[in-house]
Amino acid sequence: MKKTPFAMLFLSLLTAWVCASAAFAAGSEPPASPEVTAALKPYFDSYKLAGVIGIIGDKSGKIHYKNLLGYADVEAKKPITEDNVFWVASMSKMFVGASIMMLVDERKVSLDDPVTNFIPALAKWMAVAEKDQDHVLLKPLVRPVTIRHLLSHTSGLAGMSELQQVTGADSTPLKARALSSVTGPLQWQPGDKYAYGNQGMNIAARVVEIVSGMRYEEFLQKRFFEPLGMTETTFWPDEAQIARLAGAYGPNKQKDGYSKGQVSFLTKPFSDRVHRFPEAAGGLFSTTHDIFRYGLMLANDGALEGKQYLSHAAMDELRKPQTGATGVNYSLGYHLRNGMFGHDGAYGTDLSVNPTNGLVTLFMVQCTSGDQWAARDLFLKTATQVYRQE
């Protein structure tokens, strides 16, 4: 029987796990979880995943298990490592919600403030009342769009602004993107429905700029990235970081090997700070180290190493559903699932934190197969079981 590349890698990983377990017992590198390796093996055997980093840790910062599986570069046979950089995509939304809550803590903004308090031009918003092939009937808003609506995907905004659809996700400043939302009417009255998208997050990031007096990227750098030691999290990865960018893979048409994809959502070169602007809802690149640091802050009720980033009240808002009568389990830039909160990204990256038992999980992958969500869910299920057994 022909062995797949991962089948051979699997055998070597089991051997490595035995050695790593002994080293961990002596206080060295955390071991790989054999349960995680076994759970994800079918995804590698079918070429649905090429490389994964799975972290199972706790709020103290202890990493109980660390799985490094497969390759960052299949063609060059480069194993995936913690040195790799990942496009974390919609995990970027977490930082929009946290930035707004930081300003709420400072009493500079309220979640129920109308967005027009900060961007008066948005008073021209109208909502779709009727729509078919022949006509669209617009009506005035029955209630204002609030900051809470923006962050919970209940504003009625389409997923992307008309400007972004024409120019690209990151080719215009946040100010222009926010104003352009008027030309594409709200798809329903604010608060009536939930529809996941990026436009609301970008407008919320623009509010951060207006209220703080700083560019959004500067706010993140000064308030989160620098103090948390997130030294490689950026909208503009440099050439050295691009060289460490994990490849995005899925199965080829024959299903007997890998096909490499691209980060087509963003404009190249990614290092271009002149023609590229922050895509607040999905433009960040980061590393395992940096995202784990952020997860520790979330797991410790908004604090880390003696510094309070977000108040207990702010963290409570991030940990509870915010979608009103729609009943969707989503917060303010944070997914809520199975008692955990955090967010994932388009290529499968995921940070999930359990505020009850302190579990912090990280799933770093660049997957284009469409199977990243099932793989992520299986990892979370397995990680939870492994953590409970300790």
Summary of the structure (lengths in Angstrom):
residues: 390
radius of gyration: 21.4
end to end distance: 37.1
largest distance: 72.1
contacts: 1338
relative contact order: 0.18
helix: 38%
strand: 19%
